[in-house]
Amino acid sequence: MGELIINHELCNMCERCVSACPFQALEISSDLLQVTDECVLCGACVEECPEGALKITSRVEGREGWDTESWNGVMVFVEQIFHTDQKNTIHPVVFELIGKGAELADVRGVELTAVVMGDKLKGAIETLKGYPLDRICCLRDKSLRNFRSDSWSAALAELIEERKPEIFLCGATSLGRALFPRIAAHLHAGLTADCTGLRIDPEEGLLEQTRPAFGGNIMAEIVCPEHRPQMATVRPNVLESRESSEKREVETIDFSPSQEALSSSLEVLDEYFEVGQDEDLSEADVVIAGGMGVGSEKGFDLIREVAESVDAAVGASRAAVDAGWIEYHHQVGQTGRTVQPRLYIACGISGAVQHLVGMQSADKVIAINTDPGAPIFESSDLGLVGDLHRILPRLKERLR
């Protein structure tokens, strides 16, 4: 989606770029510097050139010369949770995005728009009127009753082409992870997935997007200077949720996608709703989680007994899930759920960075581990060095 441009008038044929290229993608031919097909646009030659004769440019078919100045405003996608009684509710991550979106919009001096789509939107619209929005944009059609990634992404792409928001945000939920990459592909825009932080760069006015990288070992700061909109999905429970206030009048507009966009190659044959499954881990006030130190599948019975005594949710590390001791929907961490409880009790969890990413927003953390040097203690408010199989039964009796 880009190319290496050589300004032959500036090039003095010093060949420093040729030596700097790790892929041997530059060569001298016919007394001119040439680029071969081996170039991967790593930029090593650009940094080495003393004359500034090399430059990497973005080139997107049908998008020559992006006018980024014509794009303005912050847009938040409103995901709804569908229920068997047809009374849909707004996903909790949306209220986190609205809070952050309002902050970003204030810094940029632009408007904040919420986008809601489906066939029945009245309840969602009334709820959204209690939040600091400048506008609610509705995509209302019977064909949007069920989520279909192809038609939903095409419809939203048409909306974005018309409204031109500079920033577009969505929750990093199952739906968001399926929807936003398709929209980015439609628009030839960039997308940063699973963000844990967002801010506006005071110098350039760009959206700085923070996300874990290299297995959670570093936090990457990503910007998208050339293409619009700047798109990001945000992990639930990592931002502060905006509370509802007194409802007010908010401009509500309808957008009608083309029939071509609404057409889908997918057919929904039936719907299944999970009812009565284990507690919602993401919404729990107290989470008691177990790791490899639990020892076995039976060890989680003890975790569950203690959790029941305080109406807590049961969590787990990835290692415990991979061992088959507990189901995946209990997993906390980079590849599992992100939780934000008032109290998080980590039992037999070593404290790998990948796990900490999922529970670092807890108000208080208590760790139980036999290893006094376990990394989990560095992220805990209280640490108990000891055998969880002896400590948890005593805790259970005290709680009774």
C-alpha positions as CSV (number, residue, x, y, z in Angstrom):
1,M,0.0,0.0,0.0
2,G,3.1,2.2,-0.3
3,E,6.3,2.7,-2.3
4,L,9.8,4.0,-2.0
5,I,10.4,7.2,-4.0
6,I,13.9,8.1,-5.1
7,N,14.6,11.8,-5.9
8,H,17.4,11.3,-8.5
9,E,18.2,15.1,-8.5
10,L,19.1,14.9,-4.8
11,C,20.8,11.5,-4.9
12,N,24.7,11.8,-5.0
13,M,25.2,8.1,-5.5
14,C,27.1,7.7,-2.2
15,E,25.6,4.1,-1.9
16,R,25.2,4.4,1.9
17,C,21.5,3.4,1.4
18,V,22.6,0.3,-0.6
19,S,24.8,-0.8,2.3
20,A,22.1,0.0,4.9
21,C,19.4,-2.1,3.2
22,P,19.0,-5.5,5.0
23,F,17.2,-7.0,2.1
24,Q,19.5,-5.9,-0.7
25,A,16.6,-4.2,-2.4
26,L,18.7,-1.2,-3.7
27,E,21.2,-1.4,-6.6
28,I,23.0,0.9,-9.0
29,S,21.9,0.3,-12.6
30,S,22.5,2.5,-15.6
31,D,24.2,5.0,-13.3
32,L,21.0,5.4,-11.3
33,L,19.8,4.1,-8.0
34,Q,17.0,1.6,-8.5
35,V,14.6,-0.3,-6.2
36,T,14.0,-4.0,-6.7
37,D,11.0,-6.2,-5.8
38,E,12.8,-7.2,-2.6
39,C,11.9,-3.9,-0.9
40,V,9.6,-4.3,2.2
41,L,9.5,-0.5,3.0
42,C,11.4,-1.0,6.3
43,G,12.8,2.6,6.0
44,A,16.4,1.8,6.9
45,C,17.6,3.4,3.7
46,V,15.6,6.6,4.3
47,E,17.2,7.1,7.7
48,E,20.7,6.5,6.2
49,C,20.4,8.9,3.3
50,P,22.3,12.1,4.0
51,E,20.7,14.1,1.2
52,G,17.0,13.2,1.9
53,A,16.7,11.7,-1.5
54,L,14.5,8.8,-0.3
55,K,11.0,8.9,0.9
56,I,8.3,6.3,1.6
57,T,4.8,7.3,0.6
58,S,1.4,5.7,1.0
59,R,-0.5,4.9,-2.1
60,V,-4.0,3.6,-1.9
61,E,-6.0,2.9,-5.1
62,G,-8.8,5.4,-5.4
63,R,-7.4,7.4,-2.5
64,E,-4.7,9.5,-4.0
65,G,-4.1,12.7,-2.0
66,W,-6.1,12.2,1.2
67,D,-7.6,15.4,2.4
68,T,-7.4,14.7,6.1
69,E,-8.5,18.3,7.0
70,S,-12.0,17.6,5.7
71,W,-12.5,14.8,8.2
72,N,-13.6,15.9,11.7
73,G,-15.6,14.7,14.6
74,V,-15.6,11.7,16.9
75,M,-17.9,8.8,16.2
76,V,-18.7,5.9,18.6
77,F,-20.4,2.6,17.5
78,V,-23.2,1.6,19.8
79,E,-23.3,-2.2,20.1
80,Q,-26.5,-3.7,21.4
81,I,-27.0,-7.0,23.2
82,F,-29.9,-9.0,21.8
83,H,-32.2,-10.8,24.2
84,T,-34.9,-13.4,23.8
85,D,-37.6,-11.0,24.9
86,Q,-36.6,-8.6,22.0
87,K,-35.7,-5.9,24.6
88,N,-32.1,-5.1,23.5
89,T,-29.7,-3.4,25.8
90,I,-26.6,-1.4,25.1
91,H,-23.3,-3.1,25.7
92,P,-21.5,-1.6,28.8
93,V,-18.3,-0.9,26.8
94,V,-20.3,1.8,24.9
95,F,-20.6,4.0,27.9
96,E,-16.8,3.8,28.4
97,L,-16.3,4.8,24.8
98,I,-18.8,7.7,25.1
99,G,-16.8,9.0,28.1
100,K,-13.5,8.8,26.3
101,G,-15.1,10.0,23.1
102,A,-16.4,13.1,24.8
103,E,-12.9,13.8,26.2
104,L,-11.3,13.4,22.8
105,A,-13.9,15.6,21.1
106,D,-13.4,18.3,23.7
107,V,-9.7,18.3,23.1
108,R,-10.2,18.5,19.3
109,G,-13.0,21.0,19.6
110,V,-15.4,18.8,17.5
111,E,-18.7,17.0,17.9
112,L,-19.4,13.5,19.3
113,T,-21.8,11.2,17.4
114,A,-23.2,7.9,18.5
115,V,-24.1,5.4,15.7
116,V,-26.8,2.9,16.4
117,M,-28.1,0.3,13.9
118,G,-30.8,-2.4,13.8
119,D,-34.5,-2.7,13.3
120,K,-35.7,-1.5,16.7
121,L,-33.8,1.5,18.0
122,K,-36.2,3.4,20.2
123,G,-35.0,2.0,23.5
124,A,-31.3,2.6,22.6
125,I,-32.0,6.1,21.5
126,E,-33.8,7.0,24.7
127,T,-31.0,5.6,26.8
128,L,-28.3,7.5,24.8
129,K,-30.1,10.8,25.4
130,G,-28.8,10.7,29.0
131,Y,-25.2,11.0,27.8
132,P,-23.1,13.9,26.4
133,L,-23.7,13.4,22.7
134,D,-24.1,16.0,20.1
135,R,-25.8,13.7,17.7
136,I,-27.3,10.2,17.3
137,C,-27.1,8.7,13.9
138,C,-29.5,5.8,13.2
139,L,-29.2,3.1,10.6
140,R,-32.7,1.5,10.7
141,D,-33.7,-1.4,8.5
142,K,-35.3,-4.8,9.0
143,S,-32.3,-6.4,7.3
144,L,-30.1,-5.2,10.1
145,R,-32.0,-7.1,12.8
146,N,-29.3,-9.8,12.9
147,F,-25.6,-9.1,12.7
148,R,-24.1,-9.9,9.3
149,S,-20.5,-8.8,9.0
150,D,-20.6,-8.1,5.3
151,S,-23.8,-5.9,5.2
152,W,-23.1,-4.1,8.5
153,S,-19.6,-3.2,7.5
154,A,-20.7,-2.0,4.0
155,A,-23.5,0.1,5.5
156,L,-21.2,1.7,8.1
157,A,-18.6,2.4,5.4
158,E,-21.2,4.3,3.4
159,L,-22.1,6.3,6.5
160,I,-18.5,7.2,7.2
161,E,-17.9,8.2,3.6
162,E,-20.7,10.7,4.0
163,R,-20.1,12.0,7.5
164,K,-16.3,11.9,7.5
165,P,-15.4,11.4,11.2
166,E,-11.7,11.8,12.0
167,I,-12.0,9.2,14.8
168,F,-14.3,6.1,14.9
169,L,-14.3,3.9,18.0
170,C,-15.8,0.5,18.9
171,G,-15.6,-2.0,21.7
172,A,-13.2,-4.9,21.2
173,T,-16.0,-7.4,21.6
174,S,-16.7,-10.4,19.5
175,L,-18.9,-8.3,17.3
176,G,-16.4,-5.4,17.2
177,R,-13.5,-7.6,16.2
178,A,-15.5,-9.1,13.4
179,L,-17.0,-5.7,12.2
180,F,-14.2,-3.1,12.3
181,P,-11.5,-4.8,10.3
182,R,-14.0,-5.1,7.4
183,I,-14.9,-1.4,7.7
184,A,-11.2,-0.5,7.6
185,A,-10.7,-2.6,4.5
186,H,-13.7,-0.9,2.8
187,L,-12.2,2.5,3.6
188,H,-8.5,1.7,3.1
189,A,-8.1,3.1,6.6
190,G,-5.8,2.0,9.5
191,L,-7.1,0.1,12.6
192,T,-5.6,-0.4,16.0
193,A,-7.2,-3.4,17.8
194,D,-7.6,-4.1,21.5
195,C,-6.5,-0.7,22.7
196,T,-6.1,0.0,26.4
197,G,-5.7,3.7,26.2
198,L,-6.5,6.7,23.9
199,R,-5.3,10.3,23.9
200,I,-4.8,13.2,21.6
201,D,-1.2,14.1,20.7
202,P,-1.0,17.8,21.7
203,E,1.6,18.5,19.0
204,E,0.0,16.9,15.9
205,G,-3.6,16.5,17.0
206,L,-3.5,12.8,16.1
207,L,-5.1,10.0,18.0
208,E,-2.5,8.1,20.0
209,Q,-3.6,4.6,20.5
210,T,-2.1,2.4,23.2
211,R,-2.2,-1.4,23.0
212,P,-0.1,-4.4,24.3
213,A,2.4,-5.8,21.8
214,F,4.8,-8.7,21.6
215,G,2.7,-10.8,23.9
216,G,2.0,-8.0,26.3
217,N,5.7,-7.4,27.0
218,I,5.6,-3.8,25.8
219,M,2.9,-1.1,25.3
220,A,2.9,0.2,21.7
221,E,1.8,3.8,20.8
222,I,0.3,3.8,17.4
223,V,-0.8,6.8,15.2
224,C,-2.4,7.0,11.8
225,P,-1.2,10.3,10.3
226,E,-2.3,10.0,6.7
227,H,-5.6,8.0,6.4
228,R,-9.0,8.7,7.9
229,P,-10.8,7.8,9.9
230,Q,-8.5,6.9,12.7
231,M,-10.1,3.6,13.9
232,A,-9.7,1.7,17.1
233,T,-11.4,-1.0,19.1
234,V,-11.1,-0.7,22.8
235,R,-11.0,-3.6,25.4
236,P,-14.0,-3.5,27.7
237,N,-13.4,-2.4,31.3
238,V,-10.1,-0.5,30.7
239,L,-11.7,3.0,30.4
240,E,-13.8,4.9,32.9
241,S,-17.5,4.5,32.2
242,R,-19.6,7.7,31.8
243,E,-22.6,7.8,34.1
244,S,-26.0,8.7,32.8
245,S,-27.5,12.1,33.7
246,E,-30.7,13.9,33.1
247,K,-32.0,13.2,29.6
248,R,-31.8,16.1,27.1
249,E,-32.6,16.8,23.5
250,V,-30.1,15.3,21.2
251,E,-30.2,15.7,17.4
252,T,-31.2,12.4,15.9
253,I,-30.7,11.8,12.2
254,D,-31.4,8.8,10.0
255,F,-29.1,7.4,7.4
256,S,-30.3,5.0,4.7
257,P,-27.6,2.8,3.3
258,S,-27.9,1.7,-0.3
259,Q,-29.6,-1.6,-1.1
260,E,-26.4,-2.9,-2.4
261,A,-24.7,-2.3,1.0
262,L,-27.7,-3.9,2.8
263,S,-27.6,-7.1,0.7
264,S,-25.7,-9.9,2.4
265,S,-24.3,-13.3,1.3
266,L,-25.0,-14.6,4.8
267,E,-28.3,-16.2,5.9
268,V,-29.3,-16.4,9.6
269,L,-31.0,-19.8,10.1
270,D,-31.7,-19.6,13.8
271,E,-30.8,-17.8,17.0
272,Y,-29.5,-19.3,20.2
273,F,-29.2,-17.3,23.5
274,E,-27.0,-18.4,26.4
275,V,-29.3,-18.3,29.4
276,G,-28.2,-19.1,32.9
277,Q,-24.5,-19.7,32.1
278,D,-21.9,-18.8,34.8
279,E,-21.8,-15.3,36.2
280,D,-20.8,-12.4,34.0
281,L,-17.1,-12.2,34.8
282,S,-16.7,-8.7,33.2
283,E,-19.4,-7.1,35.4
284,A,-18.5,-8.8,38.8
285,D,-17.6,-6.6,41.8
286,V,-15.5,-9.4,43.2
287,V,-13.4,-11.9,41.2
288,I,-11.6,-14.9,42.7
289,A,-9.2,-16.4,40.1
290,G,-7.1,-19.5,40.1
291,G,-3.9,-20.4,38.2
292,M,-1.7,-23.4,37.9
293,G,-1.1,-23.3,41.7
294,V,-4.7,-24.6,42.1
295,G,-3.2,-28.0,41.1
296,S,-6.1,-29.6,39.2
297,E,-9.7,-29.3,38.0
298,K,-10.9,-30.4,41.4
299,G,-8.9,-27.5,42.9
300,F,-11.3,-25.1,41.3
301,D,-14.2,-26.5,43.4
302,L,-12.6,-24.8,46.3
303,I,-12.3,-21.5,44.4
304,R,-16.1,-21.8,43.5
305,E,-17.0,-22.5,47.2
306,V,-15.3,-19.4,48.4
307,A,-16.7,-17.4,45.5
308,E,-20.3,-18.5,46.3
309,S,-19.9,-17.3,49.9
310,V,-19.3,-13.7,48.8
311,D,-21.3,-13.7,45.5
312,A,-18.1,-13.5,43.5
313,A,-17.2,-14.5,39.9
314,V,-14.7,-17.2,39.2
315,G,-11.7,-16.3,37.0
316,A,-8.7,-18.2,35.8
317,S,-5.3,-17.8,34.1
318,R,-4.7,-19.0,30.6
319,A,-2.5,-21.8,31.8
320,A,-5.3,-23.2,33.9
321,V,-7.7,-23.0,31.0
322,D,-5.2,-24.6,28.6
323,A,-4.8,-27.4,31.1
324,G,-8.5,-28.1,30.8
325,W,-9.3,-27.4,34.4
326,I,-11.9,-24.7,33.7
327,E,-13.8,-23.3,30.7
328,Y,-12.5,-20.6,28.5
329,H,-15.1,-18.0,29.4
330,H,-13.5,-17.8,32.9
331,Q,-10.1,-16.7,31.4
332,V,-8.8,-13.3,32.5
333,G,-6.0,-11.7,30.5
334,Q,-4.8,-10.5,27.1
335,T,-6.5,-13.4,25.3
336,G,-9.4,-13.6,27.7
337,R,-11.7,-11.2,29.6
338,T,-10.7,-7.8,31.0
339,V,-12.2,-7.3,34.5
340,Q,-12.5,-4.2,36.7
341,P,-13.8,-5.5,40.0
342,R,-13.6,-3.8,43.4
343,L,-11.6,-6.8,44.7
344,Y,-9.5,-9.4,42.7
345,I,-8.1,-12.4,44.6
346,A,-5.4,-14.2,42.6
347,C,-4.9,-17.8,43.9
348,G,-1.8,-19.6,42.6
349,I,-1.3,-17.2,39.7
350,S,2.3,-16.3,39.0
351,G,1.5,-12.9,37.5
352,A,2.6,-13.0,33.9
353,V,2.2,-9.7,32.0
354,Q,-0.5,-11.3,29.8
355,H,-2.6,-12.0,32.8
356,L,-2.0,-8.6,34.5
357,V,-3.3,-6.8,31.4
358,G,-6.8,-8.3,32.1
359,M,-7.0,-7.4,35.8
360,Q,-4.8,-4.3,36.3
361,S,-7.9,-2.0,36.6
362,A,-9.1,-3.8,39.8
363,D,-9.4,-1.5,42.8
364,K,-7.8,-3.9,45.2
365,V,-5.7,-7.0,44.5
366,I,-5.0,-9.8,47.0
367,A,-2.5,-12.5,45.9
368,I,-2.0,-15.9,47.4
369,N,1.1,-17.8,46.3
370,T,3.7,-20.2,47.8
371,D,6.5,-18.4,45.9
372,P,7.5,-15.1,47.7
373,G,9.2,-14.0,44.5
374,A,6.1,-14.4,42.3
375,P,5.6,-11.3,40.0
376,I,1.9,-11.1,41.1
377,F,3.0,-9.7,44.4
378,E,4.4,-6.6,42.7
379,S,0.9,-5.8,41.4
380,S,-0.9,-6.6,44.6
381,D,-2.2,-4.5,47.5
382,L,-1.9,-7.5,49.9
383,G,0.2,-10.6,49.4
384,L,-0.2,-13.9,51.3
385,V,2.8,-16.3,51.0
386,G,1.3,-19.7,51.6
387,D,-0.6,-22.7,50.3
388,L,-4.0,-21.6,48.9
389,H,-5.4,-25.0,49.9
390,R,-4.9,-24.1,53.5
391,I,-5.7,-20.4,53.3
392,L,-8.9,-20.6,51.3
393,P,-10.7,-23.0,53.6
394,R,-9.9,-20.8,56.6
395,L,-11.1,-17.8,54.6
396,K,-14.4,-19.6,53.7
397,E,-15.1,-20.4,57.4
398,R,-14.4,-16.8,58.4
399,L,-16.7,-15.5,55.7
400,R,-19.5,-17.8,56.9
